[in-house]
Structure formats: C-alpha cells, structure tokens
Amino acid sequence: KGGNANAKTLEQSLIGLSNHWIRILHMELLNQPRPMAISILINILWITKNVLEN
C-alpha cells in the first residue's frame, strides 16, 4: 500500500506540474505563429510520454 500511495502522490504532483506548465505554455503559444505552436506542443507531448514510460 505504501508504494501505491507514493505513486498517487507522484501522479498528483505530475498533474499539478503539467497544469502549471500548460498555463505558461498556453500564454507562450498564443504569442507564436500556429505551426510553431503545434510543433512545440508535439515535442512536449512526446517528452512527457517518454518520461511517463520510463
């Protein structure tokens, strides 16, 4: 059960962190031309996916 609690805490902090970054990125992306914004977003999603799988 201890491991599960740690996983839950990690998950919650990751969600909190990503919400924080999404807000910042959203502001940044609004200032970018659309193709640039999309490619940045794809890169971030790719990195996030790799981090979560490892």
N, C-alpha and C positions, 0 to 999 in steps of 0.2 A: 504493500500500500504506500510506503514511503516513496518509492520510485514513481508511482503514479502521481502523487502529489507534486513531486518535482517537475514532472512532465507537464502537468497542468499549469504550474506557475510559469514555466518556460513559455508555454503556449500563450498564456495571457500577456506576458511581457513582450513576446514577439508581436502579438496583435496590437498592443499599445504602441510599440515602437513603429510598426508599419502604419498605423493610423496617423501617428505624428509625422512620419515621412511623407505619407500620401498628401497630407495638408500642405506641407512645404513644396512638394513636387508639383502639386496642382497649381499653386501660385507660379512656380517656375515655368511649368509647361504652358500656362496661359500666355506667357511672355515669348514663347518660342513659335516659330513657324510650324505648322502642323506636322509635316514629315519628320522634322527633328524631334518633336514631342513624342511622336509614335515610336521612333527608333529608341529613344531614351527609355520609354516605358517598357518596351520589349526587352531591352537589356536588363532592366531592374527585375522584371518577372523571371527572366532566365537565371539571374544570380540567386534570387530568392528560392527558386525551385531547386537549384543545386545545393544551396545551404541546407534546406529542409531535408533533402535526401541523404545528406552525409551525417 
